[in-house]
Amino acid sequence: LFSSMAHSFSRNLTKQFNRKDLTSMNKIIFSEKTSLSLKNKSLTTCQYAAVFLKGILLFLLLAMFYLILLPVLAKAGLVPFHYEYTDNYHQFFTWSDAWCTGFSLPSDLSGQIADPLNSYLIYGILESILTLLPVMIVLLFVKRILDRTLKEHTPFTRKTEKDLRVISWILIIMALFKNTLYYSLIEKFLFDSVFFRFPDISGEILVMGILALILSEIFRYGIDLQDEADMTI
């Protein structure tokens, strides 16, 4: 009788443990499946973002080509060109009145441009180098981060942290010096005069640079914790 009761108790206890183990295993498997699904979705998002960035980079490259090529064609007399100046806004027209680029200065001290055709070419070069080129460099670093994430299946690497730091400093330097340098060179080469101006800081770009710098520090801290955990294991 005691042997039968012990056997029954042991069998019931085994069933309970088996149920608990099965429940725990199901939770683990479900958790792993959920984690894998989220990871796959994140990688798919990275793929779409990388393709989107390629499109933006191509567009910016075409914009640089447009800003430099059209003035060259205008100087060669291959496309029509005329210049207009109203209310401190300088406009360069090519092809038709619908195709124009222009700029305005913080203060209207220079008046009209004396040599619009050459100034149009100089303006295109300055706009390409000081505005479009830094943006393209930042986007190239972002694309490199996405490509590395797709290759290594994780964004938390030392190289990614360094790339984020480079992006942050590019943005901070742009915010502090880009506008001041841009207007000074415009005045020098287009109007042959330089006026004293206070630093023209871009607040939006500065905030983006600081956020990128903070993000790089978060990545660095997370990678340090991961390295410590790997060493402990």
Salt bridges, closest charged atoms under 4 A:
GLU84 OE2 - HIS82 NE2 3.44
ASP97 OD1 - HIS82 NE2 3.62
ASP147 OD2 - LYS143 NZ 2.80
GLU161 OE2 - ARG165 NH2 2.73
ASP163 OD1 - ARG144 NH2 2.64
ASP163 OD2 - ARG148 NH2 2.87
GLU187 OE2 - ARG197 NH2 2.27
GLU217 OE2 - ARG165 NH2 2.90
GLU217 OE1 - ARG220 NH2 2.99
ASP224 OD1 - ARG158 NH2 2.52
ASP224 OD2 - ARG220 NH1 3.21
ASP227 OD2 - ARG158 NH2 2.94
